[in-house]
């Protein structure tokens, strides 16, 4: 059972008809991801255990993505929604250009200090993400690492 209410995806979380907001933007059915709880908490529930969602990837600053969008010919955003749209377009372009578009997802994460960033994620501990649960091999992330001028392998970060 999947429903859309004001742009959000809702999923069935029990055998009753109770609905809860799904914590990601992708469509899921009750067969693929039953028991997901709210994104506000960055948690998911599986087999009665609540787990903190984490992603393994590279942090990307808004400014870098906005600059890339301008270089691609997009105008500088004025409104907040325009900024988010432009960031998503630039991230998708970056992920495609470095060959990781099919094996990554762009997600919001927070650092241990609580600062929120965009993350190009290769892995997640959330089975609903359909990403591997383990860190990627170097051959998968090498091109993105070079494009972002990062020094080490992707790191694990908590969902906000």
VMD Tcl script that builds the backbone (N, CA, C; Angstrom):
set m [mol new atoms 480]
animate dup $m
set s [atomselect $m all]
$s set {name element resname resid chain x y z} {
  {N N UNK 1 A 0.842 -1.176 0.000}
  {CA C UNK 1 A 0.000 0.000 0.000}
  {C C UNK 1 A 0.885 1.236 0.000}
  {N N UNK 2 A 0.758 2.060 -1.001}
  {CA C UNK 2 A 1.506 3.309 -1.072}
  {C C UNK 2 A 0.530 4.423 -1.382}
  {N N UNK 3 A 0.622 5.505 -0.648}
  {CA C UNK 3 A -0.217 6.661 -0.888}
  {C C UNK 3 A 0.650 7.893 -0.971}
  {N N UNK 4 A 0.200 8.887 -1.725}
  {CA C UNK 4 A 0.903 10.163 -1.776}
  {C C UNK 4 A -0.009 11.226 -1.213}
  {N N UNK 5 A 0.472 11.957 -0.213}
  {CA C UNK 5 A -0.293 13.017 0.413}
  {C C UNK 5 A 0.577 14.261 0.425}
  {N N UNK 6 A 0.189 15.291 -0.327}
  {CA C UNK 6 A 0.930 16.550 -0.400}
  {C C UNK 6 A 2.411 16.319 -0.679}
  {N N UNK 7 A 2.713 15.462 -1.659}
  {CA C UNK 7 A 4.097 15.266 -2.066}
  {C C UNK 7 A 4.896 14.318 -1.201}
  {N N UNK 8 A 4.316 13.779 -0.145}
  {CA C UNK 8 A 5.033 12.839 0.697}
  {C C UNK 8 A 4.570 11.430 0.390}
  {N N UNK 9 A 5.443 10.474 0.579}
  {CA C UNK 9 A 5.076 9.077 0.443}
  {C C UNK 9 A 4.764 8.544 1.831}
  {N N UNK 10 A 3.670 7.834 1.938}
  {CA C UNK 10 A 3.264 7.241 3.204}
  {C C UNK 10 A 3.250 5.738 3.030}
  {N N UNK 11 A 3.656 5.017 4.056}
  {CA C UNK 11 A 3.681 3.567 3.973}
  {C C UNK 11 A 2.944 2.953 5.149}
  {N N UNK 12 A 2.433 1.750 4.924}
  {CA C UNK 12 A 1.757 1.031 5.995}
  {C C UNK 12 A 2.805 0.529 6.963}
  {N N UNK 13 A 2.618 0.757 8.261}
  {CA C UNK 13 A 3.626 0.366 9.242}
  {C C UNK 13 A 3.186 -0.771 10.149}
  {N N UNK 14 A 2.010 -1.274 9.953}
  {CA C UNK 14 A 1.568 -2.412 10.742}
  {C C UNK 14 A 0.504 -3.142 9.948}
  {N N UNK 15 A -0.005 -4.228 10.506}
  {CA C UNK 15 A -1.035 -4.970 9.811}
  {C C UNK 15 A -2.350 -4.194 9.766}
  {N N UNK 16 A -2.483 -3.181 10.621}
  {CA C UNK 16 A -3.667 -2.322 10.547}
  {C C UNK 16 A -3.499 -1.364 9.383}
  {N N UNK 17 A -4.423 -0.490 9.178}
  {CA C UNK 17 A -4.327 0.468 8.087}
  {C C UNK 17 A -3.684 1.773 8.525}
  {N N UNK 18 A -2.871 1.743 9.573}
  {CA C UNK 18 A -2.188 2.935 10.054}
  {C C UNK 18 A -1.137 3.348 9.053}
  {N N UNK 19 A -1.070 4.650 8.733}
  {CA C UNK 19 A -0.067 5.148 7.814}
  {C C UNK 19 A 0.890 6.069 8.554}
  {N N UNK 20 A 2.143 6.028 8.163}
  {CA C UNK 20 A 3.150 6.922 8.726}
  {C C UNK 20 A 3.949 7.498 7.572}
  {N N UNK 21 A 4.504 8.704 7.718}
  {CA C UNK 21 A 5.280 9.274 6.623}
  {C C UNK 21 A 6.544 8.469 6.374}
  {N N UNK 22 A 6.807 8.189 5.099}
  {CA C UNK 22 A 8.034 7.489 4.718}
  {C C UNK 22 A 9.166 8.494 4.758}
  {N N UNK 23 A 10.350 8.092 5.198}
  {CA C UNK 23 A 11.440 9.020 5.431}
  {C C UNK 23 A 12.313 9.307 4.217}
  {N N UNK 24 A 11.958 8.865 3.070}
  {CA C UNK 24 A 12.708 9.148 1.855}
  {C C UNK 24 A 11.733 9.564 0.765}
  {N N UNK 25 A 12.250 10.043 -0.356}
  {CA C UNK 25 A 11.403 10.539 -1.418}
  {C C UNK 25 A 11.003 9.472 -2.415}
  {N N UNK 26 A 11.479 8.250 -2.280}
  {CA C UNK 26 A 11.161 7.223 -3.251}
  {C C UNK 26 A 9.865 6.510 -2.900}
  {N N UNK 27 A 9.222 5.953 -3.925}
  {CA C UNK 27 A 8.007 5.177 -3.692}
  {C C UNK 27 A 8.387 3.805 -3.150}
  {N N UNK 28 A 7.643 3.321 -2.198}
  {CA C UNK 28 A 7.832 1.971 -1.693}
  {C C UNK 28 A 6.469 1.341 -1.516}
  {N N UNK 29 A 6.430 0.050 -1.499}
  {CA C UNK 29 A 5.172 -0.632 -1.240}
  {C C UNK 29 A 5.292 -1.341 0.092}
  {N N UNK 30 A 4.177 -1.832 0.595}
  {CA C UNK 30 A 4.226 -2.498 1.892}
  {C C UNK 30 A 5.069 -3.764 1.825}
  {N N UNK 31 A 5.269 -4.293 0.627}
  {CA C UNK 31 A 6.057 -5.509 0.493}
  {C C UNK 31 A 7.550 -5.236 0.513}
  {N N UNK 32 A 7.971 -4.029 0.119}
  {CA C UNK 32 A 9.398 -3.760 0.056}
  {C C UNK 32 A 9.944 -3.087 1.301}
  {N N UNK 33 A 9.094 -2.416 2.072}
  {CA C UNK 33 A 9.641 -1.659 3.194}
  {C C UNK 33 A 8.565 -1.402 4.247}
  {N N UNK 34 A 8.141 -2.406 4.941}
  {CA C UNK 34 A 7.149 -2.228 5.993}
  {C C UNK 34 A 7.868 -1.895 7.287}
  {N N UNK 35 A 7.382 -0.915 8.002}
  {CA C UNK 35 A 7.932 -0.608 9.301}
  {C C UNK 35 A 8.832 0.609 9.324}
  {N N UNK 36 A 8.829 1.412 8.292}
  {CA C UNK 36 A 9.649 2.615 8.278}
  {C C UNK 36 A 8.980 3.694 9.102}
  {N N UNK 37 A 9.775 4.440 9.857}
  {CA C UNK 37 A 9.230 5.543 10.646}
  {C C UNK 37 A 9.744 6.866 10.117}
  {N N UNK 38 A 9.350 7.933 10.707}
  {CA C UNK 38 A 9.537 9.295 10.210}
  {C C UNK 38 A 10.978 9.699 9.946}
  {N N UNK 39 A 11.151 10.540 8.902}
  {CA C UNK 39 A 12.462 11.085 8.560}
  {C C UNK 39 A 12.921 12.111 9.574}
  {N N UNK 40 A 12.001 12.695 10.259}
  {CA C UNK 40 A 12.366 13.717 11.235}
  {C C UNK 40 A 13.343 13.143 12.241}
  {N N UNK 41 A 13.160 11.906 12.590}
  {CA C UNK 41 A 14.041 11.281 13.566}
  {C C UNK 41 A 15.233 10.589 12.925}
  {N N UNK 42 A 15.231 10.398 11.588}
  {CA C UNK 42 A 16.329 9.702 10.931}
  {C C UNK 42 A 16.434 8.256 11.373}
  {N N UNK 43 A 15.299 7.616 11.625}
  {CA C UNK 43 A 15.273 6.256 12.135}
  {C C UNK 43 A 14.474 5.359 11.208}
  {N N UNK 44 A 14.732 4.060 11.264}
  {CA C UNK 44 A 13.827 3.105 10.652}
  {C C UNK 44 A 13.649 1.945 11.610}
  {N N UNK 45 A 12.551 1.245 11.450}
  {CA C UNK 45 A 12.217 0.173 12.373}
  {C C UNK 45 A 12.146 -1.129 11.593}
  {N N UNK 46 A 12.879 -2.124 12.035}
  {CA C UNK 46 A 12.871 -3.433 11.409}
  {C C UNK 46 A 12.833 -4.479 12.509}
  {N N UNK 47 A 11.901 -5.374 12.422}
  {CA C UNK 47 A 11.763 -6.454 13.404}
  {C C UNK 47 A 11.658 -5.916 14.822}
  {N N UNK 48 A 10.978 -4.795 14.993}
  {CA C UNK 48 A 10.760 -4.240 16.321}
  {C C UNK 48 A 11.923 -3.465 16.888}
  {N N UNK 49 A 13.028 -3.332 16.144}
  {CA C UNK 49 A 14.205 -2.605 16.608}
  {C C UNK 49 A 14.324 -1.312 15.821}
  {N N UNK 50 A 14.489 -0.200 16.513}
  {CA C UNK 50 A 14.662 1.086 15.850}
  {C C UNK 50 A 16.156 1.314 15.626}
  {N N UNK 51 A 16.524 1.632 14.379}
  {CA C UNK 51 A 17.925 1.780 13.996}
  {C C UNK 51 A 18.158 3.186 13.449}
  {N N UNK 52 A 19.261 3.819 13.830}
  {CA C UNK 52 A 19.642 5.125 13.304}
  {C C UNK 52 A 20.117 4.949 11.865}
  {N N UNK 53 A 19.560 5.709 10.937}
  {CA C UNK 53 A 19.947 5.617 9.529}
  {C C UNK 53 A 21.286 6.308 9.319}
  {N N UNK 54 A 22.180 5.614 8.608}
  {CA C UNK 54 A 23.496 6.160 8.296}
  {C C UNK 54 A 23.784 5.955 6.816}
  {N N UNK 55 A 24.626 6.860 6.282}
  {CA C UNK 55 A 25.028 6.799 4.886}
  {C C UNK 55 A 26.541 6.864 4.800}
  {N N UNK 56 A 27.105 6.119 3.865}
  {CA C UNK 56 A 28.539 6.168 3.592}
  {C C UNK 56 A 28.717 6.894 2.274}
  {N N UNK 57 A 29.377 8.043 2.329}
  {CA C UNK 57 A 29.563 8.815 1.108}
  {C C UNK 57 A 30.437 10.015 1.341}
  {N N UNK 58 A 30.413 10.903 0.362}
  {CA C UNK 58 A 31.185 12.141 0.431}
  {C C UNK 58 A 30.266 13.319 0.690}
  {N N UNK 59 A 30.675 14.182 1.614}
  {CA C UNK 59 A 29.940 15.414 1.873}
  {C C UNK 59 A 30.178 16.386 0.727}
  {N N UNK 60 A 29.112 17.131 0.376}
  {CA C UNK 60 A 29.207 18.126 -0.682}
  {C C UNK 60 A 28.543 19.401 -0.174}
  {N N UNK 61 A 29.262 20.497 -0.241}
  {CA C UNK 61 A 28.727 21.787 0.212}
  {C C UNK 61 A 27.780 22.377 -0.828}
  {N N UNK 62 A 26.776 23.100 -0.340}
  {CA C UNK 62 A 25.835 23.787 -1.223}
  {C C UNK 62 A 26.575 24.661 -2.235}
  {N N UNK 63 A 27.580 25.392 -1.759}
  {CA C UNK 63 A 28.295 26.338 -2.613}
  {C C UNK 63 A 28.941 25.643 -3.810}
  {N N UNK 64 A 29.512 24.459 -3.595}
  {CA C UNK 64 A 30.142 23.726 -4.681}
  {C C UNK 64 A 29.108 23.346 -5.730}
  {N N UNK 65 A 27.952 22.865 -5.283}
  {CA C UNK 65 A 26.912 22.454 -6.217}
  {C C UNK 65 A 26.299 23.657 -6.931}
  {N N UNK 66 A 26.129 24.763 -6.232}
  {CA C UNK 66 A 25.598 25.969 -6.869}
  {C C UNK 66 A 26.574 26.499 -7.922}
  {N N UNK 67 A 27.868 26.458 -7.612}
  {CA C UNK 67 A 28.877 26.898 -8.585}
  {C C UNK 67 A 28.862 26.009 -9.813}
  {N N UNK 68 A 28.729 24.701 -9.609}
  {CA C UNK 68 A 28.661 23.768 -10.739}
  {C C UNK 68 A 27.444 24.066 -11.598}
  {N N UNK 69 A 26.321 24.369 -10.969}
  {CA C UNK 69 A 25.100 24.692 -11.713}
  {C C UNK 69 A 25.287 25.940 -12.572}
  {N N UNK 70 A 25.939 26.953 -12.019}
  {CA C UNK 70 A 26.210 28.183 -12.774}
  {C C UNK 70 A 27.114 27.866 -13.967}
  {N N UNK 71 A 28.137 27.040 -13.742}
  {CA C UNK 71 A 29.033 26.640 -14.824}
  {C C UNK 71 A 28.303 25.868 -15.913}
  {N N UNK 72 A 27.221 25.174 -15.548}
  {CA C UNK 72 A 26.414 24.436 -16.522}
  {C C UNK 72 A 25.393 25.329 -17.230}
  {N N UNK 73 A 25.333 26.614 -16.841}
  {CA C UNK 73 A 24.435 27.551 -17.511}
  {C C UNK 73 A 23.144 27.847 -16.786}
  {N N UNK 74 A 22.973 27.329 -15.584}
  {CA C UNK 74 A 21.768 27.619 -14.809}
  {C C UNK 74 A 21.914 28.977 -14.123}
  {N N UNK 75 A 20.821 29.730 -13.997}
  {CA C UNK 75 A 20.908 31.019 -13.301}
  {C C UNK 75 A 21.089 30.811 -11.796}
  {N N UNK 76 A 21.666 31.807 -11.139}
  {CA C UNK 76 A 21.772 31.744 -9.673}
  {C C UNK 76 A 20.372 31.752 -9.089}
  {N N UNK 77 A 20.074 30.856 -8.149}
  {CA C UNK 77 A 18.730 30.804 -7.564}
  {C C UNK 77 A 18.449 32.001 -6.666}
  {N N UNK 78 A 17.162 32.382 -6.641}
  {CA C UNK 78 A 16.731 33.488 -5.784}
  {C C UNK 78 A 15.966 32.931 -4.587}
  {N N UNK 79 A 14.988 32.078 -4.843}
  {CA C UNK 79 A 14.166 31.492 -3.775}
  {C C UNK 79 A 14.805 30.208 -3.249}
  {N N UNK 80 A 14.440 29.834 -2.027}
  {CA C UNK 80 A 14.975 28.623 -1.393}
  {C C UNK 80 A 14.642 27.382 -2.217}
  {N N UNK 81 A 13.411 27.280 -2.713}
  {CA C UNK 81 A 13.024 26.117 -3.513}
  {C C UNK 81 A 13.840 26.060 -4.809}
  {N N UNK 82 A 14.092 27.221 -5.416}
  {CA C UNK 82 A 14.928 27.259 -6.616}
  {C C UNK 82 A 16.333 26.759 -6.300}
  {N N UNK 83 A 16.860 27.144 -5.141}
  {CA C UNK 83 A 18.194 26.709 -4.741}
  {C C UNK 83 A 18.249 25.194 -4.613}
  {N N UNK 84 A 17.247 24.610 -3.980}
  {CA C UNK 84 A 17.209 23.154 -3.821}
  {C C UNK 84 A 17.138 22.472 -5.183}
  {N N UNK 85 A 16.296 22.992 -6.078}
  {CA C UNK 85 A 16.175 22.405 -7.411}
  {C C UNK 85 A 17.497 22.458 -8.168}
  {N N UNK 86 A 18.174 23.597 -8.096}
  {CA C UNK 86 A 19.452 23.773 -8.789}
  {C C UNK 86 A 20.512 22.849 -8.190}
  {N N UNK 87 A 20.525 22.709 -6.865}
  {CA C UNK 87 A 21.470 21.810 -6.200}
  {C C UNK 87 A 21.247 20.377 -6.656}
  {N N UNK 88 A 20.001 19.961 -6.741}
  {CA C UNK 88 A 19.700 18.597 -7.177}
  {C C UNK 88 A 20.146 18.365 -8.616}
  {N N UNK 89 A 19.911 19.342 -9.491}
  {CA C UNK 89 A 20.352 19.222 -10.884}
  {C C UNK 89 A 21.874 19.121 -10.978}
  {N N UNK 90 A 22.565 19.974 -10.236}
  {CA C UNK 90 A 24.031 19.967 -10.271}
  {C C UNK 90 A 24.593 18.666 -9.700}
  {N N UNK 91 A 23.995 18.169 -8.630}
  {CA C UNK 91 A 24.465 16.910 -8.030}
  {C C UNK 91 A 24.262 15.752 -8.998}
  {N N UNK 92 A 23.114 15.725 -9.642}
  {CA C UNK 92 A 22.837 14.665 -10.618}
  {C C UNK 92 A 23.857 14.722 -11.758}
  {N N UNK 93 A 24.180 15.927 -12.218}
  {CA C UNK 93 A 25.171 16.087 -13.270}
  {C C UNK 93 A 26.538 15.596 -12.806}
  {N N UNK 94 A 26.936 15.967 -11.599}
  {CA C UNK 94 A 28.222 15.544 -11.040}
  {C C UNK 94 A 28.280 14.024 -10.910}
  {N N UNK 95 A 27.218 13.435 -10.405}
  {CA C UNK 95 A 27.180 11.981 -10.225}
  {C C UNK 95 A 27.232 11.272 -11.588}
  {N N UNK 96 A 26.557 11.827 -12.592}
  {CA C UNK 96 A 26.601 11.244 -13.930}
  {C C UNK 96 A 27.971 11.397 -14.571}
  {N N UNK 97 A 28.557 12.571 -14.422}
  {CA C UNK 97 A 29.869 12.861 -15.003}
  {C C UNK 97 A 30.958 11.960 -14.428}
  {N N UNK 98 A 30.848 11.593 -13.173}
  {CA C UNK 98 A 31.864 10.753 -12.525}
  {C C UNK 98 A 31.506 9.267 -12.554}
  {N N UNK 99 A 30.397 8.924 -13.193}
  {CA C UNK 99 A 30.028 7.520 -13.374}
  {C C UNK 99 A 29.435 6.834 -12.156}
  {N N UNK 100 A 28.921 7.611 -11.194}
  {CA C UNK 100 A 28.372 6.991 -9.986}
  {C C UNK 100 A 26.854 7.173 -9.868}
  {N N UNK 101 A 26.220 7.723 -10.894}
  {CA C UNK 101 A 24.792 8.022 -10.822}
  {C C UNK 101 A 23.945 6.793 -10.496}
  {N N UNK 102 A 24.277 5.664 -11.069}
  {CA C UNK 102 A 23.469 4.452 -10.862}
  {C C UNK 102 A 23.719 3.754 -9.525}
  {N N UNK 103 A 24.822 4.090 -8.854}
  {CA C UNK 103 A 25.137 3.380 -7.603}
  {C C UNK 103 A 25.146 4.305 -6.390}
  {N N UNK 104 A 24.622 5.528 -6.530}
  {CA C UNK 104 A 24.597 6.472 -5.412}
  {C C UNK 104 A 23.243 7.146 -5.303}
  {N N UNK 105 A 23.051 7.805 -4.169}
  {CA C UNK 105 A 21.870 8.638 -3.944}
  {C C UNK 105 A 22.314 9.889 -3.212}
  {N N UNK 106 A 21.659 10.998 -3.514}
  {CA C UNK 106 A 21.954 12.245 -2.824}
  {C C UNK 106 A 21.056 12.330 -1.605}
  {N N UNK 107 A 21.655 12.464 -0.434}
  {CA C UNK 107 A 20.902 12.502 0.813}
  {C C UNK 107 A 21.434 13.613 1.714}
  {N N UNK 108 A 20.577 14.081 2.621}
  {CA C UNK 108 A 20.999 15.038 3.651}
  {C C UNK 108 A 21.526 14.229 4.823}
  {N N UNK 109 A 22.635 14.670 5.372}
  {CA C UNK 109 A 23.234 14.027 6.538}
  {C C UNK 109 A 23.696 15.108 7.498}
  {N N UNK 110 A 24.082 14.679 8.689}
  {CA C UNK 110 A 24.679 15.622 9.634}
  {C C UNK 110 A 25.971 15.029 10.164}
  {N N UNK 111 A 26.895 15.920 10.449}
  {CA C UNK 111 A 28.188 15.518 10.996}
  {C C UNK 111 A 28.028 15.267 12.492}
  {N N UNK 112 A 29.042 14.710 13.141}
  {CA C UNK 112 A 28.961 14.526 14.591}
  {C C UNK 112 A 28.721 15.841 15.343}
  {N N UNK 113 A 29.106 16.967 14.748}
  {CA C UNK 113 A 28.868 18.274 15.370}
  {C C UNK 113 A 27.472 18.807 15.077}
  {N N UNK 114 A 26.682 18.066 14.296}
  {CA C UNK 114 A 25.306 18.465 14.016}
  {C C UNK 114 A 25.125 19.352 12.798}
  {N N UNK 115 A 26.178 19.576 12.020}
  {CA C UNK 115 A 26.092 20.418 10.825}
  {C C UNK 115 A 25.544 19.574 9.673}
  {N N UNK 116 A 24.544 20.111 8.962}
  {CA C UNK 116 A 23.913 19.372 7.866}
  {C C UNK 116 A 24.589 19.679 6.536}
  {N N UNK 117 A 24.762 18.619 5.751}
  {CA C UNK 117 A 25.372 18.699 4.429}
  {C C UNK 117 A 24.608 17.786 3.483}
  {N N UNK 118 A 24.844 17.979 2.189}
  {CA C UNK 118 A 24.434 16.995 1.199}
  {C C UNK 118 A 25.498 15.914 1.193}
  {N N UNK 119 A 25.086 14.691 0.928}
  {CA C UNK 119 A 26.015 13.561 0.875}
  {C C UNK 119 A 25.702 12.741 -0.371}
  {N N UNK 120 A 26.718 12.488 -1.164}
  {CA C UNK 120 A 26.563 11.543 -2.269}
  {C C UNK 120 A 26.887 10.188 -1.675}
  {N N UNK 121 A 25.833 9.417 -1.426}
  {CA C UNK 121 A 25.945 8.178 -0.650}
  {C C UNK 121 A 26.070 6.941 -1.535}
  {N N UNK 122 A 27.044 6.109 -1.205}
  {CA C UNK 122 A 27.254 4.834 -1.874}
  {C C UNK 122 A 26.594 3.696 -1.102}
  {N N UNK 123 A 26.450 3.859 0.212}
  {CA C UNK 123 A 25.964 2.786 1.076}
  {C C UNK 123 A 25.032 3.351 2.141}
  {N N UNK 124 A 24.190 2.473 2.684}
  {CA C UNK 124 A 23.300 2.856 3.780}
  {C C UNK 124 A 22.955 1.621 4.595}
  {N N UNK 125 A 22.665 1.861 5.863}
  {CA C UNK 125 A 22.194 0.747 6.688}
  {C C UNK 125 A 20.676 0.614 6.617}
  {N N UNK 126 A 20.001 1.476 5.839}
  {CA C UNK 126 A 18.550 1.430 5.674}
  {C C UNK 126 A 18.214 0.565 4.467}
  {N N UNK 127 A 17.587 -0.589 4.674}
  {CA C UNK 127 A 17.287 -1.483 3.550}
  {C C UNK 127 A 16.336 -0.863 2.527}
  {N N UNK 128 A 15.564 0.126 2.902}
  {CA C UNK 128 A 14.645 0.777 1.961}
  {C C UNK 128 A 15.382 1.621 0.932}
  {N N UNK 129 A 16.611 1.977 1.192}
  {CA C UNK 129 A 17.387 2.794 0.263}
  {C C UNK 129 A 17.865 2.014 -0.951}
  {N N UNK 130 A 17.887 0.710 -0.838}
  {CA C UNK 130 A 18.378 -0.155 -1.912}
  {C C UNK 130 A 19.804 0.205 -2.314}
  {N N UNK 131 A 20.591 0.499 -1.312}
  {CA C UNK 131 A 22.026 0.709 -1.470}
  {C C UNK 131 A 22.733 -0.391 -0.690}
  {N N UNK 132 A 23.961 -0.740 -1.056}
  {CA C UNK 132 A 24.683 -1.752 -0.277}
  {C C UNK 132 A 24.847 -1.302 1.171}
  {N N UNK 133 A 25.008 -2.243 2.055}
  {CA C UNK 133 A 25.182 -1.938 3.481}
  {C C UNK 133 A 26.651 -1.761 3.852}
  {N N UNK 134 A 27.549 -2.057 2.921}
  {CA C UNK 134 A 28.985 -1.939 3.201}
  {C C UNK 134 A 29.597 -0.812 2.377}
  {N N UNK 135 A 30.735 -0.323 2.819}
  {CA C UNK 135 A 31.431 0.746 2.104}
  {C C UNK 135 A 31.836 0.254 0.710}
  {N N UNK 136 A 31.884 1.164 -0.273}
  {CA C UNK 136 A 32.207 0.768 -1.649}
  {C C UNK 136 A 33.690 0.503 -1.845}
  {N N UNK 137 A 34.007 -0.194 -2.923}
  {CA C UNK 137 A 35.409 -0.406 -3.283}
  {C C UNK 137 A 35.961 0.885 -3.879}
  {N N UNK 138 A 37.271 1.015 -3.873}
  {CA C UNK 138 A 37.901 2.248 -4.362}
  {C C UNK 138 A 37.583 2.504 -5.832}
  {N N UNK 139 A 37.469 1.453 -6.620}
  {CA C UNK 139 A 37.178 1.649 -8.046}
  {C C UNK 139 A 35.836 2.336 -8.269}
  {N N UNK 140 A 34.876 2.152 -7.361}
  {CA C UNK 140 A 33.573 2.797 -7.499}
  {C C UNK 140 A 33.607 4.279 -7.159}
  {N N UNK 141 A 34.416 4.657 -6.182}
  {CA C UNK 141 A 34.374 6.051 -5.731}
  {C C UNK 141 A 35.545 6.904 -6.215}
  {N N UNK 142 A 36.516 6.335 -6.885}
  {CA C UNK 142 A 37.736 7.054 -7.247}
  {C C UNK 142 A 37.462 8.313 -8.078}
  {N N UNK 143 A 36.633 8.232 -9.119}
  {CA C UNK 143 A 36.368 9.391 -9.982}
  {C C UNK 143 A 35.666 10.507 -9.210}
  {N N UNK 144 A 34.700 10.158 -8.355}
  {CA C UNK 144 A 34.005 11.171 -7.558}
  {C C UNK 144 A 34.969 11.791 -6.545}
  {N N UNK 145 A 35.786 10.963 -5.944}
  {CA C UNK 145 A 36.793 11.459 -4.983}
  {C C UNK 145 A 37.688 12.510 -5.639}
  {N N UNK 146 A 38.142 12.235 -6.851}
  {CA C UNK 146 A 39.000 13.179 -7.567}
  {C C UNK 146 A 38.242 14.451 -7.933}
  {N N UNK 147 A 37.012 14.322 -8.403}
  {CA C UNK 147 A 36.214 15.488 -8.791}
  {C C UNK 147 A 35.935 16.401 -7.598}
  {N N UNK 148 A 35.729 15.798 -6.425}
  {CA C UNK 148 A 35.457 16.577 -5.210}
  {C C UNK 148 A 36.735 16.973 -4.474}
  {N N UNK 149 A 37.873 16.493 -4.968}
  {CA C UNK 149 A 39.176 16.750 -4.358}
  {C C UNK 149 A 39.229 16.293 -2.897}
  {N N UNK 150 A 38.712 15.093 -2.661}
  {CA C UNK 150 A 38.747 14.498 -1.326}
  {C C UNK 150 A 40.018 13.674 -1.176}
  {N N UNK 151 A 40.457 13.497 0.066}
  {CA C UNK 151 A 41.714 12.784 0.310}
  {C C UNK 151 A 41.528 11.315 0.670}
  {N N UNK 152 A 40.452 10.968 1.331}
  {CA C UNK 152 A 40.288 9.601 1.789}
  {C C UNK 152 A 39.048 8.939 1.212}
  {N N UNK 153 A 38.748 7.750 1.712}
  {CA C UNK 153 A 37.556 7.028 1.254}
  {C C UNK 153 A 36.284 7.678 1.809}
  {N N UNK 154 A 35.121 7.309 1.262}
  {CA C UNK 154 A 33.855 7.836 1.798}
  {C C UNK 154 A 33.714 7.494 3.279}
  {N N UNK 155 A 33.037 8.377 4.021}
  {CA C UNK 155 A 32.840 8.205 5.469}
  {C C UNK 155 A 31.363 7.963 5.757}
  {N N UNK 156 A 31.084 7.454 6.963}
  {CA C UNK 156 A 29.708 7.215 7.411}
  {C C UNK 156 A 29.184 8.447 8.149}
  {N N UNK 157 A 27.951 8.837 7.793}
  {CA C UNK 157 A 27.304 9.990 8.425}
  {C C UNK 157 A 25.864 9.619 8.775}
  {N N UNK 158 A 25.357 10.272 9.782}
  {CA C UNK 158 A 24.004 10.029 10.294}
  {C C UNK 158 A 22.986 10.858 9.517}
  {N N UNK 159 A 21.809 10.282 9.273}
  {CA C UNK 159 A 20.706 11.049 8.678}
  {C C UNK 159 A 20.250 12.087 9.722}
  {N N UNK 160 A 19.793 13.259 9.256}
  {CA C UNK 160 A 19.387 14.297 10.223}
  {C C UNK 160 A 18.146 13.906 11.013}
}
mol reanalyze $m
mol bondsrecalc $m
mol representation Tube
mol addrep $m
